[in-house]
Amino acid sequence: MKQLRILTIMTLVLTMFSACNKPDPIVPEPPIPDTDTTVVEEPKDDIYQFSVLDGNGDSVSLAQYRGKVLLVVNTATQCGYTPQYTQLEQWYETYQDRGFVILDFPCNQFGGQAPGDYDDIHDFCTGTYNISFPQFAKIDVNGVNESPLYTWLKSKKPGRIEWNFTKFLINRNGEVVDRFASNYSMTKVEQAIVAELDK
């Protein structure tokens, strides 16, 4: 009887020892996806990434013109092409309700034909041509001090700016779609503007 009790106790001890030495149950690893699902946002390559200075020297984000058709123009007040201001203002008055905006950047790099400060230039343009579209501070469009905006514009439609009143047409997505030299037909420029507005 005593031997049976000892045998029973030994069996229990062995059973407990065996249970304590069992390996932990294997927990399966979560499945690894076949493809990387990480989403990385690409930097936006459009005109809305830029800010420019207004006539008071305050920074203005061009993102405010999102969804508009834009015509970006470098201008001068004493140039043979200065009378183009008349046509530009007519376009602005005609098409602004459809989402058209002209962005005017005076530039004195071509024959010194935009002398004076912002107030001189703006007073001349509003007094002589009655412009009502946005006009910004004077900038350089070529060279070491050129505006980053113009560096970008020229990267999309390559070539040095040759003279005042070069025009860049921007679609509603902020992308450059065309570039026009100063002497390019204003009628054809208007046709291109209307084509973008119609899209």
JOCOR-V612936 format. One line per field, one symbol per residue. phi: phi as a letter, one per 40 degrees, with the letter a starting at -180 (. if undefined). psi: psi as a letter, one per 30 degrees, with the letter a starting at -180 (. if undefined). Layout:
phi->???
psi->???
This chain:
phi->.cccccccccccccccccccccccccccccccccbcccbbccccbacccbbbccccgccbcccccdgccbbcbcbacbbccddcddcdccccccbcccgbbbbbbdabcbgfcbcgcdcdccccccccbfcbccbbccbcbbgcbccddcdcdcccbchcccacgcbbcbcccgbcbabbcdccdcccccccccccccc
psi->eeeeeeeeeeeeeeeeeeefgklkkkkkkkkklelkgkjkkkkkilfffkklkafggkkkkfffgkflkkjkkkllfhlffeffeeeeeeeeeefefghkkkjkjkkgfjghgillaeeeeeeeeeeefhkflkkllklkflafgkkeefeeeffeilkkkfllgkkkkkafggkkflkklegkkeeeeeeeeeeeef.
